[in-house]
Amino acid sequence: MKRMFTVLSFVLVITAFAFAQSGEMMKKPADKSAAKKPAAAAKSDAEIQKCITDKFAAAEKLKSQGFSATVSNGEATIIGTANNAGSKGAATKIAKSCGATKVTNNISSPPVSKPAKPADKKPAEKKP
């Protein structure tokens, strides 16, 4: 009986502790501004452009394609000719990662070819 009482007491203490912890986690912070991370300092157009240019030069698959970027009011415009559609998308991601608020991607890329449709086949005739 004594052992059963000890086990029940232990279970009640653990349960009370779990409820207390979950209650604290569910509470909203009193000051929302204190809960948010401070915003990073805005980069200048020149800093964003340098970042984009440096990352283009460092990217093994992009550096040979000669992409260039201009930045005005935080908005990047990328130009050049891509070897494939994936390079065009990668260039956009790079510009966004450098802090551009908007990216206009004027890179031309070859059209993506669609797989050829198989020729209509006649149903195989059954042999008697």
N, CA, C and O atoms as CSV, one atom per row, in Angstrom:
chain,resi,resn,atom,element,x,y,z
A,1,MET,N,N,0.825,-1.184,0.000
A,1,MET,CA,C,0.000,0.000,0.000
A,1,MET,C,C,0.874,1.253,0.000
A,1,MET,O,O,0.601,2.225,-0.705
A,2,LYS,N,N,1.943,1.201,0.821
A,2,LYS,CA,C,2.845,2.332,0.914
A,2,LYS,C,C,3.534,2.571,-0.436
A,2,LYS,O,O,3.721,3.710,-0.863
A,3,ARG,N,N,3.900,1.482,-1.086
A,3,ARG,CA,C,4.565,1.568,-2.375
A,3,ARG,C,C,3.609,2.151,-3.421
A,3,ARG,O,O,4.024,2.971,-4.239
A,4,MET,N,N,2.377,1.753,-3.407
A,4,MET,CA,C,1.365,2.244,-4.343
A,4,MET,C,C,1.147,3.747,-4.137
A,4,MET,O,O,1.020,4.497,-5.105
A,5,PHE,N,N,1.105,4.172,-2.899
A,5,PHE,CA,C,0.948,5.594,-2.591
A,5,PHE,C,C,2.141,6.390,-3.120
A,5,PHE,O,O,1.957,7.488,-3.645
A,6,THR,N,N,3.342,5.866,-2.994
A,6,THR,CA,C,4.553,6.530,-3.466
A,6,THR,C,C,4.523,6.658,-4.989
A,6,THR,O,O,4.863,7.711,-5.529
A,7,VAL,N,N,4.125,5.606,-5.675
A,7,VAL,CA,C,4.071,5.623,-7.146
A,7,VAL,C,C,3.023,6.636,-7.615
A,7,VAL,O,O,3.279,7.410,-8.538
A,8,LEU,N,N,1.863,6.634,-6.994
A,8,LEU,CA,C,0.815,7.586,-7.377
A,8,LEU,C,C,1.254,9.025,-7.128
A,8,LEU,O,O,0.978,9.905,-7.944
A,9,SER,N,N,1.920,9.267,-6.032
A,9,SER,CA,C,2.415,10.609,-5.734
A,9,SER,C,C,3.424,11.052,-6.789
A,9,SER,O,O,3.409,12.197,-7.243
A,10,PHE,N,N,4.284,10.139,-7.163
A,10,PHE,CA,C,5.288,10.434,-8.181
A,10,PHE,C,C,4.619,10.766,-9.516
A,10,PHE,O,O,5.015,11.718,-10.187
A,11,VAL,N,N,3.628,10.002,-9.896
A,11,VAL,CA,C,2.907,10.238,-11.152
A,11,VAL,C,C,2.213,11.597,-11.104
A,11,VAL,O,O,2.233,12.330,-12.093
A,12,LEU,N,N,1.614,11.939,-9.999
A,12,LEU,CA,C,0.941,13.234,-9.874
A,12,LEU,C,C,1.933,14.397,-9.982
A,12,LEU,O,O,1.635,15.412,-10.611
A,13,VAL,N,N,3.079,14.253,-9.384
A,13,VAL,CA,C,4.098,15.307,-9.450
A,13,VAL,C,C,4.574,15.479,-10.883
A,13,VAL,O,O,4.698,16.608,-11.358
A,14,ILE,N,N,4.841,14.392,-11.573
A,14,ILE,CA,C,5.297,14.453,-12.971
A,14,ILE,C,C,4.216,15.076,-13.846
A,14,ILE,O,O,4.524,15.909,-14.699
A,15,THR,N,N,2.976,14.698,-13.656
A,15,THR,CA,C,1.865,15.245,-14.437
A,15,THR,C,C,1.713,16.742,-14.188
A,15,THR,O,O,1.521,17.510,-15.130
A,16,ALA,N,N,1.797,17.153,-12.951
A,16,ALA,CA,C,1.680,18.575,-12.621
A,16,ALA,C,C,2.820,19.359,-13.262
A,16,ALA,O,O,2.608,20.457,-13.775
A,17,PHE,N,N,3.997,18.812,-13.235
A,17,PHE,CA,C,5.149,19.467,-13.848
A,17,PHE,C,C,4.950,19.601,-15.356
A,17,PHE,O,O,5.254,20.649,-15.925
A,18,ALA,N,N,4.444,18.555,-16.011
A,18,ALA,CA,C,4.225,18.578,-17.459
A,18,ALA,C,C,3.193,19.641,-17.822
A,18,ALA,O,O,3.372,20.363,-18.802
A,19,PHE,N,N,2.115,19.747,-17.046
A,19,PHE,CA,C,1.106,20.765,-17.318
A,19,PHE,C,C,1.662,22.164,-17.112
A,19,PHE,O,O,1.342,23.075,-17.875
A,20,ALA,N,N,2.471,22.342,-16.117
A,20,ALA,CA,C,3.060,23.654,-15.854
A,20,ALA,C,C,3.962,24.065,-17.011
A,20,ALA,O,O,3.942,25.224,-17.427
A,21,GLN,N,N,4.754,23.129,-17.538
A,21,GLN,CA,C,5.650,23.424,-18.652
A,21,GLN,C,C,4.864,23.730,-19.920
A,21,GLN,O,O,5.201,24.676,-20.632
A,22,SER,N,N,3.832,22.961,-20.219
A,22,SER,CA,C,3.063,23.199,-21.439
A,22,SER,C,C,2.305,24.511,-21.346
A,22,SER,O,O,2.094,25.174,-22.361
A,23,GLY,N,N,1.897,24.891,-20.163
A,23,GLY,CA,C,1.203,26.167,-19.982
A,23,GLY,C,C,2.112,27.345,-20.278
A,23,GLY,O,O,1.671,28.333,-20.865
A,24,GLU,N,N,3.369,27.257,-19.884
A,24,GLU,CA,C,4.316,28.329,-20.154
A,24,GLU,C,C,4.628,28.419,-21.629
A,24,GLU,O,O,4.823,29.513,-22.158
A,25,MET,N,N,4.679,27.290,-22.296
A,25,MET,CA,C,4.996,27.286,-23.716
A,25,MET,C,C,3.843,27.845,-24.547
A,25,MET,O,O,4.064,28.378,-25.634
A,26,MET,N,N,2.631,27.728,-24.046
A,26,MET,CA,C,1.466,28.167,-24.792
A,26,MET,C,C,1.204,29.656,-24.617
A,26,MET,O,O,0.471,30.247,-25.410
A,27,LYS,N,N,1.783,30.268,-23.603
A,27,LYS,CA,C,1.552,31.684,-23.358
A,27,LYS,C,C,2.171,32.521,-24.457
A,27,LYS,O,O,3.240,32.198,-24.975
A,28,LYS,N,N,1.488,33.601,-24.809
A,28,LYS,CA,C,2.018,34.533,-25.793
A,28,LYS,C,C,2.933,35.509,-25.074
A,28,LYS,O,O,2.686,35.855,-23.919
A,29,PRO,N,N,3.978,35.951,-25.741
A,29,PRO,CA,C,4.842,36.945,-25.100
A,29,PRO,C,C,4.075,38.248,-24.875
A,29,PRO,O,O,3.245,38.643,-25.694
A,30,ALA,N,N,4.360,38.895,-23.774
A,30,ALA,CA,C,3.666,40.139,-23.447
A,30,ALA,C,C,4.008,41.234,-24.441
A,30,ALA,O,O,3.145,42.023,-24.825
A,31,ASP,N,N,5.254,41.283,-24.852
A,31,ASP,CA,C,5.696,42.312,-25.777
A,31,ASP,C,C,6.112,41.640,-27.080
A,31,ASP,O,O,7.165,41.006,-27.141
A,32,LYS,N,N,5.302,41.773,-28.113
A,32,LYS,CA,C,5.574,41.095,-29.369
A,32,LYS,C,C,6.855,41.593,-30.015
A,32,LYS,O,O,7.555,40.816,-30.663
A,33,SER,N,N,7.170,42.844,-29.858
A,33,SER,CA,C,8.382,43.366,-30.490
A,33,SER,C,C,9.633,42.757,-29.867
A,33,SER,O,O,10.657,42.627,-30.537
A,34,ALA,N,N,9.560,42.389,-28.606
A,34,ALA,CA,C,10.713,41.784,-27.948
A,34,ALA,C,C,10.899,40.341,-28.412
A,34,ALA,O,O,12.016,39.824,-28.395
A,35,ALA,N,N,9.807,39.687,-28.829
A,35,ALA,CA,C,9.883,38.299,-29.254
A,35,ALA,C,C,10.469,38.169,-30.654
A,35,ALA,O,O,11.052,37.135,-30.979
A,36,LYS,N,N,10.329,39.181,-31.480
A,36,LYS,CA,C,10.844,39.130,-32.844
A,36,LYS,C,C,12.333,39.404,-32.852
A,36,LYS,O,O,12.865,40.125,-32.007
A,37,LYS,N,N,12.993,38.799,-33.841
A,37,LYS,CA,C,14.409,39.064,-34.006
A,37,LYS,C,C,14.562,40.454,-34.596
A,37,LYS,O,O,13.739,40.880,-35.406
A,38,PRO,N,N,15.584,41.148,-34.206
A,38,PRO,CA,C,15.782,42.468,-34.784
A,38,PRO,C,C,16.068,42.350,-36.271
A,38,PRO,O,O,16.775,41.439,-36.703
A,39,ALA,N,N,15.518,43.271,-37.056
A,39,ALA,CA,C,15.713,43.248,-38.496
A,39,ALA,C,C,17.157,43.566,-38.825
A,39,ALA,O,O,17.787,44.418,-38.200
A,40,ALA,N,N,17.662,42.862,-39.818
A,40,ALA,CA,C,19.036,43.117,-40.250
A,40,ALA,C,C,19.080,44.483,-40.918
A,40,ALA,O,O,18.108,44.917,-41.536
A,41,ALA,N,N,20.188,45.138,-40.789
A,41,ALA,CA,C,20.341,46.447,-41.407
A,41,ALA,C,C,20.212,46.297,-42.914
A,41,ALA,O,O,20.784,45.382,-43.507
A,42,ALA,N,N,19.459,47.199,-43.528
A,42,ALA,CA,C,19.243,47.140,-44.969
A,42,ALA,C,C,20.563,47.370,-45.690
A,42,ALA,O,O,21.361,48.224,-45.304
A,43,LYS,N,N,20.777,46.593,-46.740
A,43,LYS,CA,C,21.993,46.733,-47.519
A,43,LYS,C,C,21.798,47.817,-48.569
A,43,LYS,O,O,20.685,48.052,-49.040
A,44,SER,N,N,22.882,48.464,-48.925
A,44,SER,CA,C,22.820,49.464,-49.984
A,44,SER,C,C,22.751,48.748,-51.332
A,44,SER,O,O,23.041,47.555,-51.426
A,45,ASP,N,N,22.365,49.488,-52.373
A,45,ASP,CA,C,22.297,48.918,-53.715
A,45,ASP,C,C,23.660,48.384,-54.140
A,45,ASP,O,O,23.751,47.315,-54.743
A,46,ALA,N,N,24.704,49.118,-53.831
A,46,ALA,CA,C,26.056,48.698,-54.215
A,46,ALA,C,C,26.445,47.400,-53.513
A,46,ALA,O,O,27.080,46.536,-54.118
A,47,GLU,N,N,26.067,47.253,-52.230
A,47,GLU,CA,C,26.383,46.033,-51.490
A,47,GLU,C,C,25.636,44.839,-52.071
A,47,GLU,O,O,26.204,43.756,-52.211
A,48,ILE,N,N,24.366,45.033,-52.410
A,48,ILE,CA,C,23.576,43.945,-52.993
A,48,ILE,C,C,24.164,43.547,-54.342
A,48,ILE,O,O,24.319,42.360,-54.630
A,49,GLN,N,N,24.489,44.537,-55.165
A,49,GLN,CA,C,25.031,44.258,-56.491
A,49,GLN,C,C,26.374,43.522,-56.388
A,49,GLN,O,O,26.627,42.583,-57.142
A,50,LYS,N,N,27.220,43.946,-55.467
A,50,LYS,CA,C,28.518,43.279,-55.285
A,50,LYS,C,C,28.315,41.839,-54.823
A,50,LYS,O,O,29.003,40.931,-55.289
A,51,CYS,N,N,27.384,41.635,-53.917
A,51,CYS,CA,C,27.094,40.286,-53.425
A,51,CYS,C,C,26.656,39.388,-54.583
A,51,CYS,O,O,27.151,38.270,-54.727
A,52,ILE,N,N,25.724,39.880,-55.409
A,52,ILE,CA,C,25.225,39.094,-56.536
A,52,ILE,C,C,26.367,38.772,-57.504
A,52,ILE,O,O,26.537,37.622,-57.909
A,53,THR,N,N,27.141,39.788,-57.868
A,53,THR,CA,C,28.245,39.606,-58.803
A,53,THR,C,C,29.269,38.615,-58.260
A,53,THR,O,O,29.758,37.758,-58.996
A,54,ASP,N,N,29.590,38.728,-56.986
A,54,ASP,CA,C,30.552,37.814,-56.365
A,54,ASP,C,C,30.032,36.374,-56.365
A,54,ASP,O,O,30.790,35.441,-56.630
A,55,LYS,N,N,28.754,36.195,-56.072
A,55,LYS,CA,C,28.191,34.844,-56.036
A,55,LYS,C,C,28.090,34.250,-57.439
A,55,LYS,O,O,28.274,33.045,-57.611
A,56,PHE,N,N,27.800,35.084,-58.451
A,56,PHE,CA,C,27.805,34.587,-59.831
A,56,PHE,C,C,29.201,34.096,-60.194
A,56,PHE,O,O,29.351,33.041,-60.809
A,57,ALA,N,N,30.216,34.857,-59.814
A,57,ALA,CA,C,31.598,34.504,-60.139
A,57,ALA,C,C,32.060,33.256,-59.387
A,57,ALA,O,O,32.901,32.507,-59.883
A,58,ALA,N,N,31.517,33.036,-58.202
A,58,ALA,CA,C,31.930,31.894,-57.388
A,58,ALA,C,C,31.185,30.608,-57.755
A,58,ALA,O,O,31.655,29.509,-57.462
A,59,ALA,N,N,30.021,30.750,-58.397
A,59,ALA,CA,C,29.226,29.566,-58.748
A,59,ALA,C,C,29.821,28.897,-59.979
A,59,ALA,O,O,29.853,29.482,-61.062
A,60,GLU,N,N,30.284,27.685,-59.805
A,60,GLU,CA,C,30.973,26.959,-60.878
A,60,GLU,C,C,30.155,26.903,-62.168
A,60,GLU,O,O,30.698,27.114,-63.252
A,61,LYS,N,N,28.872,26.625,-62.064
A,61,LYS,CA,C,28.038,26.463,-63.260
A,61,LYS,C,C,27.539,27.789,-63.829
A,61,LYS,O,O,27.059,27.827,-64.962
A,62,LEU,N,N,27.642,28.873,-63.065
A,62,LEU,CA,C,27.116,30.157,-63.541
A,62,LEU,C,C,28.193,31.108,-64.048
A,62,LEU,O,O,27.921,31.962,-64.892
A,63,LYS,N,N,29.406,30.965,-63.539
A,63,LYS,CA,C,30.422,31.968,-63.848
A,63,LYS,C,C,30.741,32.047,-65.335
A,63,LYS,O,O,31.094,33.122,-65.819
A,64,SER,N,N,30.632,30.963,-66.066
A,64,SER,CA,C,30.956,30.972,-67.492
A,64,SER,C,C,29.823,31.527,-68.351
A,64,SER,O,O,30.002,31.723,-69.553
A,65,GLN,N,N,28.663,31.782,-67.751
A,65,GLN,CA,C,27.515,32.235,-68.533
A,65,GLN,C,C,27.429,33.757,-68.627
A,65,GLN,O,O,26.616,34.281,-69.389
A,66,GLY,N,N,28.243,34.460,-67.875
A,66,GLY,CA,C,28.346,35.905,-68.003
A,66,GLY,C,C,27.125,36.696,-67.588
A,66,GLY,O,O,26.801,37.701,-68.221
A,67,PHE,N,N,26.446,36.271,-66.547
A,67,PHE,CA,C,25.295,37.024,-66.051
A,67,PHE,C,C,25.775,38.327,-65.422
A,67,PHE,O,O,26.875,38.396,-64.875
A,68,SER,N,N,24.944,39.351,-65.506
A,68,SER,CA,C,25.245,40.600,-64.812
A,68,SER,C,C,23.981,41.097,-64.135
A,68,SER,O,O,22.867,40.725,-64.503
A,69,ALA,N,N,24.177,41.940,-63.145
A,69,ALA,CA,C,23.047,42.441,-62.375
A,69,ALA,C,C,23.214,43.924,-62.116
A,69,ALA,O,O,24.326,44.424,-61.948
A,70,THR,N,N,22.080,44.622,-62.088
A,70,THR,CA,C,22.052,46.015,-61.655
A,70,THR,C,C,21.023,46.092,-60.539
A,70,THR,O,O,20.037,45.356,-60.539
A,71,VAL,N,N,21.258,46.984,-59.594
A,71,VAL,CA,C,20.351,47.118,-58.450
A,71,VAL,C,C,19.981,48.578,-58.278
A,71,VAL,O,O,20.841,49.459,-58.282
A,72,SER,N,N,18.686,48.819,-58.127
A,72,SER,CA,C,18.186,50.167,-57.906
A,72,SER,C,C,17.064,50.099,-56.875
A,72,SER,O,O,16.087,49.373,-57.060
A,73,ASN,N,N,17.206,50.849,-55.802
A,73,ASN,CA,C,16.218,50.853,-54.710
A,73,ASN,C,C,15.952,49.454,-54.170
A,73,ASN,O,O,14.819,49.122,-53.824
A,74,GLY,N,N,16.993,48.641,-54.100
A,74,GLY,CA,C,16.860,47.289,-53.562
A,74,GLY,C,C,16.321,46.267,-54.542
A,74,GLY,O,O,16.230,45.086,-54.206
A,75,GLU,N,N,15.961,46.690,-55.751
A,75,GLU,CA,C,15.403,45.791,-56.748
A,75,GLU,C,C,16.472,45.428,-57.771
A,75,GLU,O,O,17.070,46.308,-58.390
A,76,ALA,N,N,16.710,44.134,-57.948
A,76,ALA,CA,C,17.756,43.659,-58.847
A,76,ALA,C,C,17.179,43.297,-60.204
A,76,ALA,O,O,16.086,42.740,-60.306
A,77,THR,N,N,17.932,43.623,-61.239
A,77,THR,CA,C,17.611,43.201,-62.604
A,77,THR,C,C,18.795,42.388,-63.097
A,77,THR,O,O,19.932,42.858,-63.092
A,78,ILE,N,N,18.518,41.170,-63.519
A,78,ILE,CA,C,19.568,40.260,-63.964
A,78,ILE,C,C,19.431,40.078,-65.476
A,78,ILE,O,O,18.328,39.891,-65.989
A,79,ILE,N,N,20.569,40.134,-66.186
A,79,ILE,CA,C,20.553,39.918,-67.628
A,79,ILE,C,C,21.637,38.929,-68.024
A,79,ILE,O,O,22.611,38.728,-67.298
A,80,GLY,N,N,21.454,38.318,-69.181
A,80,GLY,CA,C,22.427,37.380,-69.708
A,80,GLY,C,C,21.728,36.281,-70.481
A,80,GLY,O,O,20.518,36.333,-70.706
A,81,THR,N,N,22.496,35.296,-70.880
A,81,THR,CA,C,21.961,34.145,-71.607
A,81,THR,C,C,22.374,32.888,-70.865
A,81,THR,O,O,23.559,32.644,-70.638
A,82,ALA,N,N,21.389,32.102,-70.493
A,82,ALA,CA,C,21.636,30.890,-69.715
A,82,ALA,C,C,21.792,29.684,-70.628
A,82,ALA,O,O,21.230,29.643,-71.723
A,83,ASN,N,N,22.553,28.713,-70.171
A,83,ASN,CA,C,22.690,27.461,-70.898
A,83,ASN,C,C,21.456,26.580,-70.737
A,83,ASN,O,O,21.140,25.766,-71.604
A,84,ASN,N,N,20.759,26.757,-69.603
A,84,ASN,CA,C,19.557,25.962,-69.330
A,84,ASN,C,C,18.654,26.718,-68.370
A,84,ASN,O,O,19.064,27.705,-67.760
A,85,ALA,N,N,17.422,26.245,-68.243
A,85,ALA,CA,C,16.440,26.916,-67.386
A,85,ALA,C,C,16.848,26.885,-65.916
A,85,ALA,O,O,16.506,27.798,-65.164
A,86,GLY,N,N,17.566,25.859,-65.502
A,86,GLY,CA,C,17.999,25.759,-64.106
A,86,GLY,C,C,18.941,26.885,-63.715
A,86,GLY,O,O,18.908,27.363,-62.581
A,87,SER,N,N,19.776,27.308,-64.648
A,87,SER,CA,C,20.703,28.410,-64.372
A,87,SER,C,C,19.943,29.705,-64.159
A,87,SER,O,O,20.328,30.530,-63.330
A,88,LYS,N,N,18.874,29.883,-64.901
A,88,LYS,CA,C,18.052,31.087,-64.766
A,88,LYS,C,C,17.440,31.149,-63.372
A,88,LYS,O,O,17.443,32.203,-62.736
A,89,GLY,N,N,16.916,30.024,-62.897
A,89,GLY,CA,C,16.331,29.970,-61.560
A,89,GLY,C,C,17.367,30.161,-60.471
A,89,GLY,O,O,17.101,30.810,-59.460
A,90,ALA,N,N,18.550,29.596,-60.676
A,90,ALA,CA,C,19.623,29.736,-59.690
A,90,ALA,C,C,20.045,31.190,-59.551
A,90,ALA,O,O,20.335,31.654,-58.449
A,91,ALA,N,N,20.078,31.908,-60.666
A,91,ALA,CA,C,20.455,33.322,-60.627
A,91,ALA,C,C,19.450,34.132,-59.815
A,91,ALA,O,O,19.838,35.031,-59.068
A,92,THR,N,N,18.175,33.824,-59.953
A,92,THR,CA,C,17.143,34.518,-59.177
A,92,THR,C,C,17.323,34.248,-57.685
A,92,THR,O,O,17.228,35.168,-56.872
A,93,LYS,N,N,17.580,33.000,-57.326
A,93,LYS,CA,C,17.780,32.653,-55.910
A,93,LYS,C,C,18.980,33.379,-55.328
A,93,LYS,O,O,18.946,33.831,-54.183
A,94,ILE,N,N,20.032,33.489,-56.110
A,94,ILE,CA,C,21.224,34.194,-55.635
A,94,ILE,C,C,20.895,35.653,-55.346
A,94,ILE,O,O,21.285,36.186,-54.308
A,95,ALA,N,N,20.180,36.297,-56.259
A,95,ALA,CA,C,19.841,37.715,-56.067
A,95,ALA,C,C,18.993,37.907,-54.816
A,95,ALA,O,O,19.204,38.860,-54.067
A,96,LYS,N,N,18.041,37.018,-54.584
A,96,LYS,CA,C,17.192,37.125,-53.393
A,96,LYS,C,C,18.003,36.899,-52.128
A,96,LYS,O,O,17.785,37.564,-51.115
A,97,SER,N,N,18.942,35.958,-52.187
A,97,SER,CA,C,19.745,35.665,-51.001
A,97,SER,C,C,20.677,36.818,-50.646
A,97,SER,O,O,21.127,36.923,-49.505
A,98,CYS,N,N,20.964,37.672,-51.600
A,98,CYS,CA,C,21.846,38.815,-51.347
A,98,CYS,C,C,21.091,40.014,-50.777
A,98,CYS,O,O,21.705,41.025,-50.436
A,99,GLY,N,N,19.772,39.912,-50.671
A,99,GLY,CA,C,19.001,40.978,-50.051
A,99,GLY,C,C,18.168,41.800,-51.007
A,99,GLY,O,O,17.605,42.816,-50.601
A,100,ALA,N,N,18.069,41.398,-52.268
A,100,ALA,CA,C,17.227,42.132,-53.212
A,100,ALA,C,C,15.769,41.975,-52.802
A,100,ALA,O,O,15.316,40.865,-52.522
A,101,THR,N,N,15.035,43.081,-52.767
A,101,THR,CA,C,13.630,43.028,-52.364
A,101,THR,C,C,12.748,42.515,-53.496
A,101,THR,O,O,11.682,41.949,-53.252
A,102,LYS,N,N,13.197,42.714,-54.736
A,102,LYS,CA,C,12.471,42.247,-55.907
A,102,LYS,C,C,13.519,41.878,-56.947
A,102,LYS,O,O,14.560,42.527,-57.043
A,103,VAL,N,N,13.240,40.825,-57.734
A,103,VAL,CA,C,14.183,40.411,-58.768
A,103,VAL,C,C,13.460,40.349,-60.103
A,103,VAL,O,O,12.463,39.643,-60.248
A,104,THR,N,N,13.975,41.099,-61.084
A,104,THR,CA,C,13.477,41.006,-62.452
A,104,THR,C,C,14.509,40.199,-63.221
A,104,THR,O,O,15.640,40.642,-63.418
A,105,ASN,N,N,14.109,39.015,-63.651
A,105,ASN,CA,C,15.030,38.113,-64.318
A,105,ASN,C,C,14.829,38.229,-65.826
A,105,ASN,O,O,13.866,37.690,-66.373
A,106,ASN,N,N,15.744,38.936,-66.496
A,106,ASN,CA,C,15.694,39.093,-67.942
A,106,ASN,C,C,16.697,38.176,-68.632
A,106,ASN,O,O,17.152,38.470,-69.738
A,107,ILE,N,N,17.037,37.085,-67.992
A,107,ILE,CA,C,17.959,36.115,-68.581
A,107,ILE,C,C,17.180,35.290,-69.601
A,107,ILE,O,O,16.090,34.793,-69.316
A,108,SER,N,N,17.752,35.153,-70.783
A,108,SER,CA,C,17.116,34.302,-71.785
A,108,SER,C,C,17.700,32.898,-71.653
A,108,SER,O,O,18.882,32.722,-71.359
A,109,SER,N,N,16.854,31.918,-71.874
A,109,SER,CA,C,17.297,30.535,-71.774
A,109,SER,C,C,16.684,29.751,-72.922
A,109,SER,O,O,15.651,30.143,-73.466
A,110,PRO,N,N,17.312,28.653,-73.288
A,110,PRO,CA,C,16.747,27.850,-74.378
A,110,PRO,C,C,15.403,27.282,-73.966
A,110,PRO,O,O,15.170,27.013,-72.787
A,111,PRO,N,N,14.511,27.097,-74.946
A,111,PRO,CA,C,13.206,26.540,-74.595
A,111,PRO,C,C,13.341,25.118,-74.066
A,111,PRO,O,O,14.215,24.357,-74.480
A,112,VAL,N,N,12.459,24.788,-73.150
A,112,VAL,CA,C,12.456,23.446,-72.581
A,112,VAL,C,C,11.689,22.555,-73.547
A,112,VAL,O,O,10.521,22.811,-73.842
A,113,SER,N,N,12.345,21.512,-74.037
A,113,SER,CA,C,11.674,20.621,-74.987
A,113,SER,C,C,10.774,19.649,-74.237
A,113,SER,O,O,11.115,19.114,-73.182
A,114,LYS,N,N,9.607,19.450,-74.839
A,114,LYS,CA,C,8.662,18.508,-74.253
A,114,LYS,C,C,8.919,17.135,-74.856
A,114,LYS,O,O,9.295,17.028,-76.023
A,115,PRO,N,N,8.719,16.096,-74.075
A,115,PRO,CA,C,8.933,14.759,-74.627
A,115,PRO,C,C,7.956,14.487,-75.762
A,115,PRO,O,O,6.796,14.894,-75.707
A,116,ALA,N,N,8.435,13.797,-76.789
A,116,ALA,CA,C,7.586,13.471,-77.930
A,116,ALA,C,C,6.509,12.487,-77.504
A,116,ALA,O,O,6.733,11.589,-76.692
A,117,LYS,N,N,5.334,12.690,-78.082
A,117,LYS,CA,C,4.240,11.767,-77.783
A,117,LYS,C,C,4.468,10.480,-78.562
A,117,LYS,O,O,4.885,10.521,-79.719
A,118,PRO,N,N,4.200,9.343,-77.940
A,118,PRO,CA,C,4.371,8.081,-78.665
A,118,PRO,C,C,3.319,7.974,-79.764
A,118,PRO,O,O,2.190,8.436,-79.602
A,119,ALA,N,N,3.695,7.369,-80.867
A,119,ALA,CA,C,2.758,7.187,-81.985
A,119,ALA,C,C,1.630,6.273,-81.535
A,119,ALA,O,O,1.827,5.338,-80.758
A,120,ASP,N,N,0.437,6.575,-82.051
A,120,ASP,CA,C,-0.709,5.721,-81.716
A,120,ASP,C,C,-0.474,4.333,-82.289
A,120,ASP,O,O,-0.170,4.175,-83.471
A,121,LYS,N,N,-0.615,3.363,-81.456
A,121,LYS,CA,C,-0.438,1.981,-81.891
A,121,LYS,C,C,-1.792,1.324,-82.011
A,121,LYS,O,O,-2.691,1.552,-81.201
A,122,LYS,N,N,-1.919,0.508,-83.031
A,122,LYS,CA,C,-3.160,-0.246,-83.197
A,122,LYS,C,C,-3.131,-1.411,-82.231
A,122,LYS,O,O,-2.071,-1.981,-81.971
A,123,PRO,N,N,-4.286,-1.770,-81.697
A,123,PRO,CA,C,-4.294,-2.908,-80.787
A,123,PRO,C,C,-3.837,-4.174,-81.506
A,123,PRO,O,O,-4.175,-4.397,-82.668
A,124,ALA,N,N,-3.092,-4.969,-80.827
A,124,ALA,CA,C,-2.599,-6.205,-81.412
A,124,ALA,C,C,-3.772,-7.121,-81.741
A,124,ALA,O,O,-4.706,-7.287,-80.957
A,125,GLU,N,N,-3.686,-7.710,-82.933
A,125,GLU,CA,C,-4.769,-8.612,-83.334
A,125,GLU,C,C,-4.551,-9.960,-82.657
A,125,GLU,O,O,-3.428,-10.433,-82.488
A,126,LYS,N,N,-5.645,-10.534,-82.289
A,126,LYS,CA,C,-5.586,-11.858,-81.648
A,126,LYS,C,C,-5.485,-12.909,-82.735
A,126,LYS,O,O,-6.199,-12.859,-83.737
A,127,LYS,N,N,-4.604,-13.845,-82.529
A,127,LYS,CA,C,-4.455,-14.957,-83.462
A,127,LYS,C,C,-5.352,-16.095,-83.015
A,127,LYS,O,O,-5.427,-16.406,-81.826
A,128,PRO,N,N,-6.038,-16.723,-83.980
A,128,PRO,CA,C,-6.930,-17.840,-83.598
A,128,PRO,C,C,-6.213,-19.066,-83.134
A,128,PRO,O,O,-6.851,-20.061,-82.790
